């Protein structure tokens, strides 16, 4: 697999925020979101065999893993890695940009899909693979990263047109006034979770945390 980094931290996003986690960050991404905070993951990374990925993951003493990127679904070895993690008792959160097929992963035990729906400020709002919505389960997560009112309206309208069984998270782009997003969400009685990026409040916007 092409790997950028493997590190140990607290999950900073989504419903598993605060859980001690090993992050496996894969190389390359097929999207170019305007506000992306991990552009270094666009690089080619280093080729690491699955056995070595598993060994490094096991050094941290937690059974919680986040497979992220970049776009981890680009890696042809990703399904095999996730199956191996599942077989060793790990729970894996897969963070994906929403443009590629999640089908190979939803049948693997102990996997949570964290699926982005890209809003207009990302510049990638036309890349979403609509077929993914029908594959989501109740424990999966659909995440909207929101930078302004236009993004919020887009997310609200998307949810009105596409009722979801999965959990829904509104996450403000780092630096956006959070209070505005909170007030809009409350005013519309949205059944979503408003969540911040906890890791950035602990360490700042730095690599490897």
C-alpha positions as CSV (number, residue, x, y, z in Angstrom):
1,X,0.0,0.0,0.0
2,X,1.1,3.6,-0.6
3,X,1.2,5.1,2.9
4,X,1.8,8.7,4.0
5,X,1.9,8.1,7.8
6,X,0.7,5.8,10.6
7,X,0.3,7.5,13.9
8,X,-1.5,7.3,17.3
9,X,-3.9,10.0,18.5
10,X,-7.4,10.7,19.6
11,X,-10.2,10.6,17.0
12,X,-11.0,14.2,16.4
13,X,-14.0,14.0,14.1
14,X,-17.4,12.3,14.0
15,X,-19.3,10.3,16.6
16,X,-16.2,8.5,17.8
17,X,-14.5,11.7,18.8
18,X,-12.2,11.3,21.8
19,X,-11.5,7.6,21.2
20,X,-7.8,6.6,21.2
21,X,-7.1,5.5,17.6
22,X,-4.4,4.4,15.2
23,X,-4.6,6.4,12.0
24,X,-3.4,4.9,8.7
25,X,-3.2,7.7,6.2
26,X,-2.9,6.5,2.6
27,X,-1.4,8.4,-0.2
28,X,-3.1,10.2,-3.2
29,X,-6.6,11.6,-3.6
30,X,-8.8,11.9,-6.6
31,X,-10.4,15.1,-5.3
32,X,-9.0,18.6,-4.7
33,X,-11.2,20.3,-2.1
34,X,-10.5,24.0,-1.8
35,X,-10.2,23.9,2.0
36,X,-8.4,20.5,2.3
37,X,-6.3,20.4,5.5
38,X,-4.2,17.3,4.4
39,X,-2.8,18.3,1.1
40,X,0.4,16.6,1.9
41,X,-1.5,13.3,1.4
42,X,-1.7,14.0,-2.3
43,X,1.9,12.8,-2.5
44,X,2.9,9.3,-3.6
45,X,3.9,8.2,-0.1
46,X,5.9,5.1,0.7
47,X,5.1,1.5,-0.4
48,X,4.4,-0.5,2.8
49,X,3.3,-4.2,2.8
50,X,0.1,-5.0,4.5
51,X,1.9,-7.2,7.0
52,X,4.0,-4.2,8.1
53,X,1.0,-1.9,8.3
54,X,-0.6,-4.5,10.7
55,X,2.6,-4.8,12.7
56,X,2.9,-1.0,13.1
57,X,-0.8,-0.7,14.0
58,X,-0.5,-3.3,16.7
59,X,2.3,-1.4,18.5
60,X,-0.1,1.1,20.0
61,X,-2.3,-1.2,22.0
62,X,-5.7,-0.1,20.8
63,X,-8.3,-1.9,18.7
64,X,-9.6,1.3,17.1
65,X,-8.3,2.2,13.6
66,X,-9.1,5.0,11.2
67,X,-8.3,4.4,7.6
68,X,-8.0,7.9,6.0
69,X,-6.2,9.8,3.3
70,X,-6.0,11.2,0.8
71,X,-8.7,8.8,-0.4
72,X,-8.1,5.3,1.0
73,X,-10.6,3.7,-1.5
74,X,-8.1,4.5,-4.3
75,X,-5.7,1.8,-2.8
76,X,-6.5,-1.6,-4.3
77,X,-5.1,-3.2,-1.2
78,X,-7.6,-1.4,1.1
79,X,-10.3,-4.0,1.2
80,X,-7.8,-6.7,2.1
81,X,-6.3,-4.5,4.8
82,X,-9.7,-3.9,6.3
83,X,-10.6,-7.6,6.2
84,X,-7.3,-8.4,8.0
85,X,-7.9,-5.7,10.6
86,X,-11.5,-7.1,11.2
87,X,-10.1,-10.6,11.5
88,X,-7.7,-9.4,14.2
89,X,-10.5,-7.8,16.3
90,X,-10.1,-4.2,15.2
91,X,-12.9,-1.7,14.6
92,X,-12.1,0.4,11.5
93,X,-13.5,3.8,10.6
94,X,-13.0,4.4,6.9
95,X,-13.0,8.1,5.9
96,X,-13.9,8.6,2.3
97,X,-14.7,11.6,0.1
98,X,-17.8,10.0,-1.3
99,X,-16.9,9.7,-4.9
100,X,-15.9,6.0,-5.0
101,X,-17.8,2.8,-4.4
102,X,-18.1,1.8,-0.7
103,X,-19.7,-1.5,-1.6
104,X,-16.6,-3.7,-0.9
105,X,-16.4,-2.4,2.7
106,X,-19.9,-2.6,4.0
107,X,-19.9,-6.4,4.1
108,X,-16.8,-6.5,6.3
109,X,-17.6,-6.8,10.1
110,X,-16.6,-4.1,12.5
111,X,-16.4,-1.3,9.9
112,X,-17.9,2.2,10.0
113,X,-18.1,4.2,6.9
114,X,-17.6,8.0,7.3
115,X,-18.8,9.4,4.0
116,X,-18.4,13.0,2.9
117,X,-21.0,14.8,0.8
118,X,-19.0,17.7,-0.6
119,X,-20.6,21.1,-0.4
120,X,-20.1,24.0,-2.9
121,X,-17.1,25.7,-1.3
122,X,-15.1,22.5,-1.7
123,X,-15.4,22.8,-5.5
124,X,-16.1,19.1,-5.6
125,X,-19.9,19.0,-5.1
126,X,-20.5,17.2,-8.4
127,X,-18.3,14.3,-7.6
128,X,-20.6,12.4,-5.1
129,X,-21.5,8.8,-6.0
130,X,-25.3,8.7,-5.3
131,X,-25.4,4.9,-5.2
132,X,-23.4,5.0,-1.9
133,X,-26.5,6.3,-0.1
134,X,-28.3,3.0,-0.4
135,X,-25.4,1.1,1.1
136,X,-25.2,3.0,4.3
137,X,-26.2,1.4,7.7
138,X,-27.5,3.1,10.9
139,X,-24.0,3.1,12.5
140,X,-22.4,4.8,9.5
141,X,-21.8,8.5,9.2
142,X,-22.6,11.1,6.5
143,X,-20.5,14.2,7.0
144,X,-21.0,17.7,5.5
145,X,-18.0,20.1,5.9
146,X,-19.5,23.5,5.9
147,X,-17.7,26.9,5.3
148,X,-20.6,29.3,4.8
149,X,-24.4,29.8,4.4
150,X,-24.3,28.4,0.9
151,X,-22.8,25.2,2.1
152,X,-25.4,25.0,4.9
153,X,-28.3,25.5,2.6
154,X,-26.9,22.8,0.2
155,X,-26.6,20.3,3.1
156,X,-30.1,21.1,4.4
157,X,-31.6,20.7,1.0
158,X,-29.6,17.5,0.3
159,X,-31.0,15.9,3.5
160,X,-34.6,17.0,2.7
161,X,-34.3,15.2,-0.7
162,X,-32.4,12.2,0.7
163,X,-33.6,10.9,4.0
164,X,-30.8,8.9,5.6
165,X,-30.7,6.0,8.0
166,X,-27.1,6.8,9.0
167,X,-25.9,9.4,11.5
168,X,-25.4,12.9,10.1
169,X,-22.6,15.3,11.1
170,X,-22.2,19.0,10.3
171,X,-18.6,20.0,10.7
172,X,-17.4,23.6,10.2
173,X,-14.4,24.3,8.1
174,X,-11.5,25.1,10.5
175,X,-11.7,28.9,11.2
176,X,-15.4,29.3,10.4
177,X,-17.4,31.1,13.1
178,X,-19.0,28.0,14.7
179,X,-21.7,30.0,16.4
180,X,-23.3,30.9,13.0
181,X,-23.5,27.3,12.0
182,X,-25.0,26.4,15.4
183,X,-27.6,29.1,15.1
184,X,-28.6,28.0,11.6
185,X,-28.9,24.4,12.6
186,X,-31.0,25.2,15.7
187,X,-33.3,27.5,13.8
188,X,-34.1,24.8,11.2
189,X,-34.5,22.1,13.9
190,X,-32.0,19.9,12.0
191,X,-31.6,16.3,13.2
192,X,-27.8,16.4,12.9
193,X,-24.8,16.4,15.2
194,X,-22.7,19.6,15.1
195,X,-19.1,18.5,15.8
196,X,-15.8,20.3,15.8
197,X,-12.3,18.9,15.0
198,X,-11.2,18.1,18.5
199,X,-7.6,17.2,17.6
200,X,-7.0,20.7,16.3
201,X,-8.1,22.2,19.6
202,X,-5.6,20.0,21.4
203,X,-2.6,20.3,19.1
204,X,-3.5,22.9,16.5
205,X,-3.6,22.3,12.7
206,X,-0.4,20.2,12.6
207,X,0.5,17.0,10.8
208,X,0.6,13.6,12.6
209,X,-2.1,14.4,15.3
